[in-house]
Amino acid sequence: MLSARTDNFWLRIIYIVSVLVSAAVAFLILGPRPDGIEGALDVTSLPKVNATLNGLTGIFLLYGYILIINKKRRAHKNVMLLSFATSTAFLISYIIYHWFKSGPKEYVGSLPAFYYFILISHIILAAIIIPLALITLYRGWNDHIGKHRKIAKITLPVWLYVSITGVIIYYMLYW
């Protein structure tokens, strides 16, 4: 069992990492780029990769939930780590895409109110899911089962929403 001091240390690290990741993503999407960086790498296939990674994350999250309901704890842990891995791969791919392609893609569809509702809620919850997922994984990894269950009840629906809306946003922008 971890001491409260160790636990607080890791929670602080999680919060710092979460803020830094969110700030880095915001800067990479909205901030200035060096001259000549846009188009230096062909990133046209990355939106499809990102949607696929978001979809896989959602599938893994649901499968992990089914596993834990069926008391398959070891398999649940492995699948949840896989969910985290696909989310991390998504984040890396997303950052690469936006670094080499300036600004967000403009929505030109016929459902702007729906699109912007989905987009804004997705962005806000994507920032929130970083510390939620990290804390949930941390507590599960360290067998803080009571605390893990409590936060997982919040993390799962938020993470699922972010994953599913990521796929919806892709389809609304690129199809």
C-alpha positions, 0 to 999 in steps of 0.5 A, a space after each residue: 500500500 502506498 503512503 499518503 505522501 507518495 500518493 499525493 506526490 503522484 497526484 501532483 505529477 498527474 496534474 502537472 502533466 495534464 496541464 502541460 499536455 493540454 497547454 502543449 496541444 493548444 499551442 501546437 494547434 493555435 500557436 505560431 509555427 516556424 516558416 516552412 513547417 506547414 506541408 513539410 510532412 504529408 499528414 493527409 492520412 492522419 485524420 483517418 488514423 486519428 478516427 481509427 485510434 479514437 474508435 479503437 479506444 472506445 471499443 477497448 473501453 467498452 470491452 474493459 468494462 465488460 471484463 470487469 463486470 465479469 470479474 476478469 480483473 487481469 484482462 480488464 487491466 490489460 485492456 484498459 492499458 491498451 485503451 490508454 495506449 491507443 489514446 496516447 497514440 491518438 494524441 501523438 498523431 493528432 499533435 503531428 497532424 496539427 503541427 504540420 497543417 496549420 489551424 483546424 479544418 473548417 466545418 462546411 456541413 449543414 449541421 453547424 449547431 450540432 457540429 459546434 456543440 459536439 466539438 466544444 464539448 469534445 474539446 472541454 472533456 478531452 482536456 478533462 479526461 487527461 487527469 481523470 484517465 491518469 488518476 484512474 489508471 494510477 489507482 487501478 495499477 496500485 490496487 486502490 480498488 475503492 478509489 479506482 471504482 469511484 473515479 472510474 464511474 466518472 472516467 468511463 463515460 467521459 472517456 467514451 464520449 471523447 472517443 465517440 465524438 472524436 469519430 463523429 467529428 472526423 466524419 463531419 469534417 472529412 466525409 
